Amino acid sequence: MKECVLVTGGAGFIGSAISKFLVEGRHTVVAIDSFLSQVHPTGTKSEFLHPEVVLLKRDVSERDTWEEFLDQYTPTIVVHLAAETGTAQSLTESVRHSKVNVLGTSEMLDAFARRAIKPERIVLASSRAVYGEGLWLDQAEDKTFLPEPRSHAQLAASKWDPLSPYGGKVEALKHDASTTPPNPTSIYGATKLTQEHILKAWCGAFGVPLSVLRLQNVYGEGQSPHNSYTGIINIFHKLAYAKESIPVYEDGEIIRDFVHIDDVAKAIVAAVNGAADQLGPVDVGTGRPTSILEAARIIAAMHGAPEPAICGKFRDGDVRSASADISALKAIGVEPSVSFEEGSERVGGWLISRGYI
Ligand SMILES: NC(=O)c1ccc[n+]([C@@H]2O[C@H](COP(=O)([O-])OP(=O)(O)OC[C@H]3O[C@@H](n4cnc5c(N)ncnc54)[C@H](O)[C@@H]3O)[C@@H](O)[C@H]2O)c1
């Protein structure tokens, strides 16, 4: 039986980006990936997937996948990335998300238990979606509150900020796993939180160290240019490159923390090496809140496109504000270094050079 680092969903955006670090760290790397057609419509491997990665094109939610894998390999470290990731899509395609994200995690753990396999460590790529709207501050009362999800009726009335139970002006606080209670507003977010709970219970019972990284909005070269359900930065580049004005939702003041794939790869590799073993979930972002309007303007300017247009449209299930407090990330030795301006420039160049836009 050969020892390996297992990366579920390892042929995806993040899995491909970390592959070279894992292979260079002298690991045998096995990726189990079903090549979901929404992400990989051409069925081809990413240019960023290291050629030495052993690919098993199988579905993590099927028991046979695990039997086949464990007949050949013993995973010493597991990086669990396989997931359905469409936040808005998950509201109408809940089963898809539950099957892969929840059942897939359980099938993996049951298979390990059947063979008494206890990896040295499991690293989970969780999501900022577990926070939903996160914690907000009522400025007049100086009190924090956990908002209810913004209803369709509220958004249709262009009331964009979550409503305070105290009635005052509100301000979003940064996500900090040590103080922000999870409160998902999408089914995707609920399944990611469930993954965390399932892994925490299993790892706790069997004495396996668990690292949970809650990723903010990851973007960068190698993100599927085909998946219309994720990857807003790719979509903005596509529009701007075609000299179209980018339509910006709500009032343009939706806030996100766009973190470049290089910085996310550093965080995952640190966790693979044990840096986050003794910690609770670690928030992975840049710590810089960026409005969607600002992001659209930067990308429009890059391509000489017209000014973005605030269109007032909205998507049910979207949260108003998400950005990370990165103290815990810094404590594991990771300092994000790619600015949004630099990262967007690189993505734009990549999309153009590969003929994706
Ligand atoms: N990219 C982001 O902004 C972001 C943010 C927060 C969390 N995450 C998490 O990071 C992880 C990786 O995301 P990504 O950005 O690389 O997405 P991605 O879609 O590029 O990669 C996910 C991979 O999982 C595979 N997959 C899907 N269903 C599968 C199944 N049933 N069996 C085996 N493989 C399957 C897909 O084919 C794909 O290659 C996910 O767990 C996601 O929830 C990503």
The ligand as an SDF file (V2000), in Angstrom:
LIG
                    3D

 44 48  0  0  0  0  0  0  0  0999 V2000
  -12.9770   29.5360   -4.9490 N   0  0  0  0  0  0  0  0  0  0  0  0
  -13.5110   30.1570   -3.9070 C   0  0  0  0  0  0  0  0  0  0  0  0
  -13.7690   31.3700   -3.9280 O   0  0  0  0  0  0  0  0  0  0  0  0
  -13.7930   29.4000   -2.6330 C   0  0  0  0  0  0  0  0  0  0  0  0
  -14.2100   30.1400   -1.5220 C   0  0  0  0  0  0  0  0  0  0  0  0
  -14.5060   29.4520   -0.3540 C   0  0  0  0  0  0  0  0  0  0  0  0
  -14.3700   28.0810   -0.2900 C   0  0  0  0  0  0  0  0  0  0  0  0
  -13.9730   27.3850   -1.3840 N   0  0  0  0  0  0  0  0  0  0  0  0
  -13.8900   25.9270   -1.2760 C   0  0  0  0  0  0  0  0  0  0  0  0
  -12.6840   25.4630   -1.8340 O   0  0  0  0  0  0  0  0  0  0  0  0
  -12.8850   24.1840   -2.4180 C   0  0  0  0  0  0  0  0  0  0  0  0
  -12.3130   24.1520   -3.8280 C   0  0  0  0  0  0  0  0  0  0  0  0
  -12.9790   25.1490   -4.5960 O   0  0  0  0  0  0  0  0  0  0  0  0
  -12.4450   25.6090   -6.0260 P   0  0  0  0  0  0  0  0  0  0  0  0
  -12.5410   27.0800   -6.0600 O   0  0  0  0  0  0  0  0  0  0  0  0
  -11.1740   24.9430   -6.3490 O   0  0  0  0  0  0  0  0  0  0  0  0
  -13.6340   25.0570   -6.9220 O   0  0  0  0  0  0  0  0  0  0  0  0
  -13.5800   24.1690   -8.2590 P   0  0  0  0  0  0  0  0  0  0  0  0
  -14.9820   23.9960   -8.6940 O   0  0  0  0  0  0  0  0  0  0  0  0
  -12.5850   24.7010   -9.2160 O   0  0  0  0  0  0  0  0  0  0  0  0
  -13.0130   22.7860   -7.6970 O   0  0  0  0  0  0  0  0  0  0  0  0
  -13.8200   21.8320   -7.0810 C   0  0  0  0  0  0  0  0  0  0  0  0
  -13.4780   20.4940   -7.7180 C   0  0  0  0  0  0  0  0  0  0  0  0
  -14.3050   19.5040   -7.1060 O   0  0  0  0  0  0  0  0  0  0  0  0
  -14.6950   18.6120   -8.1310 C   0  0  0  0  0  0  0  0  0  0  0  0
  -15.8960   17.9020   -7.7280 N   0  0  0  0  0  0  0  0  0  0  0  0
  -17.1680   18.3820   -7.6620 C   0  0  0  0  0  0  0  0  0  0  0  0
  -18.0110   17.4100   -7.2830 N   0  0  0  0  0  0  0  0  0  0  0  0
  -17.2450   16.3050   -7.0850 C   0  0  0  0  0  0  0  0  0  0  0  0
  -17.5260   14.9640   -6.6970 C   0  0  0  0  0  0  0  0  0  0  0  0
  -18.7840   14.5660   -6.4530 N   0  0  0  0  0  0  0  0  0  0  0  0
  -16.5000   14.0820   -6.6050 N   0  0  0  0  0  0  0  0  0  0  0  0
  -15.2330   14.4550   -6.8810 C   0  0  0  0  0  0  0  0  0  0  0  0
  -14.9130   15.7110   -7.2740 N   0  0  0  0  0  0  0  0  0  0  0  0
  -15.9040   16.6110   -7.3690 C   0  0  0  0  0  0  0  0  0  0  0  0
  -14.9110   19.4660   -9.3670 C   0  0  0  0  0  0  0  0  0  0  0  0
  -14.8350   18.7130  -10.5690 O   0  0  0  0  0  0  0  0  0  0  0  0
  -13.7860   20.4800   -9.2270 C   0  0  0  0  0  0  0  0  0  0  0  0
  -12.6400   20.0880   -9.9560 O   0  0  0  0  0  0  0  0  0  0  0  0
  -14.3810   23.8910   -2.3330 C   0  0  0  0  0  0  0  0  0  0  0  0
  -14.5920   23.0110   -1.2570 O   0  0  0  0  0  0  0  0  0  0  0  0
  -15.0050   25.2380   -2.0410 C   0  0  0  0  0  0  0  0  0  0  0  0
  -16.1690   25.0920   -1.2430 O   0  0  0  0  0  0  0  0  0  0  0  0
  -13.6770   28.0130   -2.5640 C   0  0  0  0  0  0  0  0  0  0  0  0
  1  2  1  0
  2  3  2  0
  2  4  1  0
  4  5  1  0
  4 44  2  0
  5  6  2  0
  6  7  1  0
  7  8  2  0
  8  9  1  0
  8 44  1  0
  9 10  1  0
  9 42  1  0
 10 11  1  0
 11 12  1  0
 11 40  1  0
 12 13  1  0
 13 14  1  0
 14 15  2  0
 14 16  1  0
 14 17  1  0
 17 18  1  0
 18 19  2  0
 18 20  1  0
 18 21  1  0
 21 22  1  0
 22 23  1  0
 23 24  1  0
 23 38  1  0
 24 25  1  0
 25 26  1  0
 25 36  1  0
 26 27  1  0
 26 35  1  0
 27 28  2  0
 28 29  1  0
 29 30  1  0
 29 35  2  0
 30 31  1  0
 30 32  2  0
 32 33  1  0
 33 34  2  0
 34 35  1  0
 36 37  1  0
 36 38  1  0
 38 39  1  0
 40 41  1  0
 40 42  1  0
 42 43  1  0
M  CHG  2   8   1  16  -1
M  END
$$$$
